[in-house]
Amino acid sequence: MKPETLSFFDKVYEVAKQIPHGRVTNYGAIAKYLGAARSARMVGYAMNGSHGKNVPAHRVVNRKGLLTGKHHFEGTNLMQQLLESEGVVVKENQIQNFDEVFWDPAVEL
């Protein structure tokens, strides 16, 4: 599919697929990268609907590093477990070294 024919959600998924193992980004950073800075909530909706699309949605958190989307994952702590399996430290639903593991698509893509 050509980029101009992708839906906003598809564009979100394409960015999310670029997040490196062991790194995280936030909804707002993806929205800003896509030229829709005020659409962080829409990025969240896209992540909620990403199941079965091979999108590492567990690597997308809120602007403070909180695992706000965790209730969309099966099991009690799957989002946290996936992040921890990549070396990301999470305590009480909060990424501990957020500045160190933050990935900004505007800088790194």
TASUL-V42175 format. One record per residue. N is the residue number from 1. RES is the residue in three letters. PSI is psi in whole degrees, 0 to 359 (* if undefined). OMEGA is omega in whole degrees, -180 to 180 (NA if undefined). NEAR is the number of other C-alpha atoms within 12 Angstrom. Layout:
N:RES:PSI:OMEGA:NEAR ; N:RES:PSI:OMEGA:NEAR
//
This chain:
1:MET:137:177:9 ; 2:LYS:145:-179:8 ; 3:PRO:324:-178:14 ; 4:GLU:346:179:9 ; 5:THR:359:179:10 ; 6:LEU:143:174:14 ; 7:SER:167:178:17 ; 8:PHE:315:179:26 ; 9:PHE:316:179:29 ; 10:ASP:322:178:27 ; 11:LYS:321:176:29 ; 12:VAL:315:-179:44 ; 13:TYR:321:180:35 ; 14:GLU:321:177:29 ; 15:VAL:313:-178:37 ; 16:ALA:326:179:40 ; 17:LYS:344:-179:27 ; 18:GLN:351:-179:27 ; 19:ILE:122:-178:31 ; 20:PRO:152:174:27 ; 21:HIS:133:178:24 ; 22:GLY:8:180:27 ; 23:ARG:162:178:36 ; 24:VAL:160:172:48 ; 25:THR:181:178:46 ; 26:ASN:168:-177:43 ; 27:TYR:316:-178:44 ; 28:GLY:323:180:30 ; 29:ALA:321:178:36 ; 30:ILE:315:180:47 ; 31:ALA:314:-180:33 ; 32:LYS:316:179:24 ; 33:TYR:324:-179:29 ; 34:LEU:5:178:31 ; 35:GLY:21:-179:17 ; 36:ALA:59:-171:19 ; 37:ALA:333:-178:18 ; 38:ARG:14:-175:16 ; 39:SER:30:180:23 ; 40:ALA:322:180:29 ; 41:ARG:323:177:26 ; 42:MET:325:175:26 ; 43:VAL:319:177:39 ; 44:GLY:317:177:35 ; 45:TYR:321:178:24 ; 46:ALA:316:179:32 ; 47:MET:321:178:41 ; 48:ASN:328:-178:29 ; 49:GLY:16:-174:22 ; 50:SER:359:-178:27 ; 51:HIS:134:179:17 ; 52:GLY:7:-178:12 ; 53:LYS:10:180:18 ; 54:ASN:43:179:16 ; 55:VAL:128:180:26 ; 56:PRO:67:-176:34 ; 57:ALA:338:179:46 ; 58:HIS:343:-180:46 ; 59:ARG:5:180:47 ; 60:VAL:120:-175:53 ; 61:VAL:182:179:40 ; 62:ASN:177:-172:30 ; 63:ARG:344:179:26 ; 64:LYS:2:-180:22 ; 65:GLY:16:179:35 ; 66:LEU:144:180:28 ; 67:LEU:66:-175:38 ; 68:THR:339:-180:30 ; 69:GLY:9:-172:32 ; 70:LYS:332:-179:29 ; 71:HIS:351:177:17 ; 72:HIS:0:178:23 ; 73:PHE:145:177:24 ; 74:GLU:152:179:16 ; 75:GLY:174:-175:12 ; 76:THR:313:-174:13 ; 77:ASN:34:-174:22 ; 78:LEU:317:-180:22 ; 79:MET:313:179:33 ; 80:GLN:317:-180:37 ; 81:GLN:319:179:23 ; 82:LEU:316:179:28 ; 83:LEU:315:-179:34 ; 84:GLU:327:178:24 ; 85:SER:343:177:17 ; 86:GLU:5:178:20 ; 87:GLY:4:179:21 ; 88:VAL:129:-179:31 ; 89:VAL:124:-179:28 ; 90:VAL:129:175:28 ; 91:LYS:128:179:18 ; 92:GLU:49:178:14 ; 93:ASN:19:-177:27 ; 94:GLN:128:175:25 ; 95:ILE:126:-172:35 ; 96:GLN:321:-177:23 ; 97:ASN:49:-171:19 ; 98:PHE:314:-179:30 ; 99:ASP:327:-179:18 ; 100:GLU:326:-176:17 ; 101:VAL:358:-179:27 ; 102:PHE:133:179:32 ; 103:TRP:122:-180:32 ; 104:ASP:113:-179:31 ; 105:PRO:332:180:29 ; 106:ALA:335:-178:21 ; 107:VAL:324:-169:13 ; 108:GLU:2:175:16 ; 109:LEU:*:NA:17
//
